[in-house]
Amino acid sequence: MLIFKYKSKKELKENIGKPLVYIETSLFGEEYKLNGLLVGANRPHITHIGREFFASVLMKDGIIMQVK
């Protein structure tokens, strides 16, 4: 699961149209994809920002298109 570096899901949604800021966590290869659906969370004990949330992010050409 990716760790999103945003204070809240609302802030993540405000960044639609921009590249994703994240931390890769997988030991088995990169989870980040330029195109497709990414699933992740903000983990405040790791990022030291904001509150915990989970989200699905639709990416196209490295740009956030949709957040659910």
N, C-alpha and C positions, 0 to 999 in steps of 0.2 A: 504494500500500500504506500502510495506517495504521501509525503507530508507537505501540505500547502502552507506557505508562509504568509498568511493573512490573518488579521485580528478577528474576523468573523466571516460568516458565509455572505453576509451583506457586502462586505468589502470585496470579497472574491467576485461577486456579481457585478460590482462597480468597475471591475477590471476586464469586462467583456470587450473584446477587440484588441487586447494587449497580450503579450506573451505570459505564460504561467511562471510564477515564482514558486519553486518547490525544492524539497530535499528527497533524493532517491534513497530508498531503504532496502531494496531487494539484494540478497546475496547471490541470486541466480540470474543476474543480467538486468539491464535497464527495463523499468516498467513504463517510463515516459515514452509516448508516441507523438509524432507531429500531427497525425490524423487519427481520429477515433475517440473512444470513450475512456476516460481515466477516472479511477476511483481513489479517493484519498481523504485525509483528515488534517486538521490542525491539532497538534499535540503541544499544548503550552509548556509542559515540562521539558520539551526538547527545543521549541522555537523561542520560548520566553516572551511570546507576544499573544495577546488576546485570550480567547476562550476556545474550548474544544468544540469542534463541529465536524461533520462528515459531509462529503459532497461528491457528486458525479459531474465531471467536466467534459464537454464535447469540444474537441480540438479540430482545427482545420488549418493546415500549413503552419503549425506552431502558434496559432492564435486562438484564444478562448472564444468559442462561439456561443456556448450555452452552459449554464450552471443549474443543476437540480439538487 
